[in-house]
Amino acid sequence: MAQRPAAAEFLDLLEPIRNSVYRYAARMAWGDDHASDIVQEAVMTAWREFGRFEANTNFKAWMFRILINTIYRLNKRVARHGGPQLDEVHHDLHATMEREEAWSSLMEQPERLREMLDDRLVASLDRLGTDERQCLLLRMLEGFSYKEISAVLDIPMGTAMSHVHRARLKLREELAALAVENGLLRESA
C-alpha cells in the first residue's frame, strides 16, 4: 500500500484546527495585524518540523506548542522595538467580595451578559497576565484539557489549573463591575 505524501497528511491535520490557530494568535499577539504573520510563521515551522511529529499523537497540542513559541518570539521582538507592555492588574479582595452578589445576579440572567460584551471585555482579557490569558484561552476557547495545556506550555498541570482559576476570578470581577457600571445590576451594599 502506498504511503500518503507528507504534505497531504500535514494539511489534513492542520485543516480542522486552522481557525483555532488563527483565533489564538489574534488574541495573544500584540496587535491583530501580527496574527497572520504569526500563523504563517508557525505553520511554516510546523511543516519544517513535521518529520519530528509522532504519528497518532495530539497534532493540535503539538501545533499549539509551535504557535506559542512563535508568539513569544514575535512579542519579544515587538517589545525590543518599543511595543506595548502588558499591564499588571491589581485586584482588591474587598471589591471582589462586594461584587459577588452582582455576579450571582448576572449569572441568573445570561442574556444580559451578551448585551454588555464590548471592547471593554476584550480589554479585560488583555489585562490578564500572559500566563493566565494563555491558559484560559487554551482551556475555554480551544477546549484543551489541563493535561494538554500542561504539555503544550511545558508547565505543571497544577500551575495550568491555577492560571485558569485566577483568570476566571479576574474576569468574573471585571464582568460584575461592568454590569454595575452599565446599570444592569446594583452593586451590593
BELMOPE-V38016 format. One record per residue. SS is DSSP state (alpha for helix, beta for strand, coil for the rest). PSI is psi in whole degrees, -180 to 180 (none if undefined). OMEGA is omega in radians with two decimals (none if undefined). Layout:
ss=SS psi=PSI omega=OMEGA
ss=SS psi=PSI omega=OMEGA
//
This chain:
ss=coil psi=133 omega=-3.12
ss=coil psi=139 omega=3.12
ss=coil psi=142 omega=3.13
ss=coil psi=144 omega=3.06
ss=coil psi=144 omega=-3.10
ss=alpha psi=-37 omega=-3.13
ss=alpha psi=-42 omega=3.14
ss=alpha psi=-41 omega=3.12
ss=alpha psi=-45 omega=3.13
ss=alpha psi=-49 omega=-3.13
ss=alpha psi=-37 omega=3.10
ss=alpha psi=-37 omega=3.11
ss=alpha psi=-34 omega=-3.09
ss=alpha psi=-38 omega=-3.02
ss=alpha psi=-48 omega=-3.09
ss=coil psi=-18 omega=-3.10
ss=coil psi=4 omega=-3.07
ss=alpha psi=-49 omega=-3.12
ss=alpha psi=-38 omega=3.11
ss=alpha psi=-41 omega=3.14
ss=alpha psi=-48 omega=-3.13
ss=alpha psi=-45 omega=-3.12
ss=alpha psi=-44 omega=-3.14
ss=alpha psi=-43 omega=3.12
ss=alpha psi=-41 omega=-3.14
ss=alpha psi=-35 omega=-3.13
ss=alpha psi=-30 omega=-3.03
ss=alpha psi=-16 omega=-3.11
ss=coil psi=157 omega=3.04
ss=coil psi=77 omega=3.12
ss=coil psi=134 omega=-3.13
ss=alpha psi=-28 omega=-3.10
ss=alpha psi=-18 omega=3.13
ss=alpha psi=-15 omega=-3.03
ss=alpha psi=-45 omega=-3.13
ss=alpha psi=-41 omega=3.11
ss=alpha psi=-41 omega=3.14
ss=alpha psi=-49 omega=-3.11
ss=alpha psi=-45 omega=-3.13
ss=alpha psi=-45 omega=3.14
ss=alpha psi=-41 omega=3.14
ss=alpha psi=-42 omega=3.14
ss=alpha psi=-41 omega=3.12
ss=alpha psi=-40 omega=3.09
ss=alpha psi=-44 omega=3.13
ss=alpha psi=-41 omega=3.13
ss=alpha psi=-44 omega=3.13
ss=alpha psi=-33 omega=-3.09
ss=alpha psi=4 omega=-3.03
ss=alpha psi=-29 omega=3.09
ss=alpha psi=-22 omega=3.12
ss=alpha psi=-14 omega=-3.14
ss=coil psi=130 omega=-3.14
ss=coil psi=121 omega=3.14
ss=coil psi=148 omega=3.12
ss=coil psi=21 omega=2.99
ss=coil psi=-179 omega=-3.02
ss=coil psi=99 omega=-3.13
ss=alpha psi=-39 omega=-3.12
ss=alpha psi=-46 omega=3.12
ss=alpha psi=-42 omega=3.13
ss=alpha psi=-45 omega=-3.13
ss=alpha psi=-41 omega=-3.14
ss=alpha psi=-33 omega=3.07
ss=alpha psi=-44 omega=3.09
ss=alpha psi=-44 omega=3.13
ss=alpha psi=-46 omega=-3.12
ss=alpha psi=-41 omega=3.08
ss=alpha psi=-39 omega=3.10
ss=alpha psi=-42 omega=3.11
ss=alpha psi=-45 omega=3.11
ss=alpha psi=-47 omega=-3.12
ss=alpha psi=-46 omega=-3.12
ss=alpha psi=-44 omega=-3.14
ss=alpha psi=-37 omega=3.08
ss=alpha psi=-42 omega=3.12
ss=alpha psi=-44 omega=3.13
ss=alpha psi=-41 omega=-3.13
ss=alpha psi=-39 omega=3.13
ss=alpha psi=-27 omega=-3.11
ss=coil psi=29 omega=3.03
ss=coil psi=27 omega=3.11
ss=coil psi=172 omega=-3.11
ss=coil psi=150 omega=3.09
ss=coil psi=141 omega=3.12
ss=coil psi=131 omega=3.13
ss=coil psi=143 omega=3.01
ss=coil psi=134 omega=-3.13
ss=coil psi=129 omega=3.10
ss=coil psi=127 omega=-3.09
ss=coil psi=137 omega=-3.14
ss=coil psi=119 omega=-3.10
ss=alpha psi=-40 omega=-3.14
ss=alpha psi=-45 omega=3.13
ss=alpha psi=-38 omega=3.11
ss=alpha psi=-45 omega=-3.14
ss=alpha psi=-38 omega=3.12
ss=alpha psi=-30 omega=-3.11
ss=coil psi=-4 omega=-3.09
ss=alpha psi=-45 omega=3.14
ss=alpha psi=-41 omega=3.11
ss=alpha psi=-40 omega=3.12
ss=alpha psi=-45 omega=-3.14
ss=alpha psi=-43 omega=3.13
ss=alpha psi=-41 omega=3.13
ss=alpha psi=-40 omega=-3.12
ss=alpha psi=-21 omega=3.07
ss=alpha psi=-19 omega=-3.13
ss=coil psi=72 omega=-3.04
ss=alpha psi=-24 omega=3.13
ss=alpha psi=-28 omega=3.09
ss=alpha psi=-29 omega=3.11
ss=alpha psi=-43 omega=-3.13
ss=alpha psi=-34 omega=3.14
ss=alpha psi=-26 omega=-3.06
ss=alpha psi=-16 omega=-3.03
ss=coil psi=119 omega=3.13
ss=coil psi=-164 omega=-3.10
ss=alpha psi=-24 omega=3.14
ss=alpha psi=-31 omega=3.07
ss=alpha psi=-42 omega=3.08
ss=alpha psi=-42 omega=3.11
ss=alpha psi=-36 omega=3.09
ss=alpha psi=-42 omega=3.07
ss=alpha psi=-41 omega=-3.13
ss=alpha psi=-28 omega=3.14
ss=alpha psi=-14 omega=3.06
ss=coil psi=152 omega=3.02
ss=coil psi=155 omega=-3.09
ss=alpha psi=-46 omega=-3.12
ss=alpha psi=-42 omega=3.14
ss=alpha psi=-47 omega=-3.12
ss=alpha psi=-44 omega=-3.14
ss=alpha psi=-51 omega=-3.12
ss=alpha psi=-42 omega=-3.14
ss=alpha psi=-45 omega=-3.13
ss=alpha psi=-40 omega=3.10
ss=alpha psi=-39 omega=-3.10
ss=alpha psi=-52 omega=-2.98
ss=alpha psi=-41 omega=-3.08
ss=alpha psi=-36 omega=-3.05
ss=coil psi=-10 omega=3.05
ss=coil psi=20 omega=3.11
ss=coil psi=144 omega=3.01
ss=coil psi=165 omega=3.11
ss=alpha psi=-36 omega=3.12
ss=alpha psi=-42 omega=3.12
ss=alpha psi=-41 omega=3.09
ss=alpha psi=-43 omega=3.12
ss=alpha psi=-44 omega=-3.13
ss=alpha psi=-43 omega=-3.10
ss=alpha psi=-44 omega=-3.07
ss=alpha psi=-5 omega=-3.13
ss=coil psi=50 omega=3.08
ss=coil psi=159 omega=3.08
ss=coil psi=149 omega=-3.12
ss=alpha psi=-38 omega=3.12
ss=alpha psi=-35 omega=3.10
ss=alpha psi=-43 omega=3.09
ss=alpha psi=-44 omega=3.13
ss=alpha psi=-41 omega=3.13
ss=alpha psi=-43 omega=3.13
ss=alpha psi=-43 omega=3.13
ss=alpha psi=-43 omega=-3.14
ss=alpha psi=-49 omega=-3.13
ss=alpha psi=-40 omega=3.13
ss=alpha psi=-43 omega=3.12
ss=alpha psi=-43 omega=3.12
ss=alpha psi=-43 omega=-3.14
ss=alpha psi=-44 omega=3.13
ss=alpha psi=-37 omega=3.11
ss=alpha psi=-45 omega=3.12
ss=alpha psi=-44 omega=-3.13
ss=alpha psi=-42 omega=3.14
ss=alpha psi=-40 omega=3.11
ss=alpha psi=-43 omega=3.11
ss=alpha psi=-40 omega=3.12
ss=alpha psi=-40 omega=3.12
ss=alpha psi=-44 omega=3.12
ss=alpha psi=-46 omega=-3.12
ss=alpha psi=-37 omega=-3.13
ss=coil psi=3 omega=3.11
ss=coil psi=12 omega=3.13
ss=coil psi=-26 omega=-3.13
ss=coil psi=153 omega=3.06
ss=coil psi=140 omega=3.09
ss=coil psi=140 omega=-3.14
ss=coil psi=149 omega=-3.10
ss=coil psi=none omega=none
//
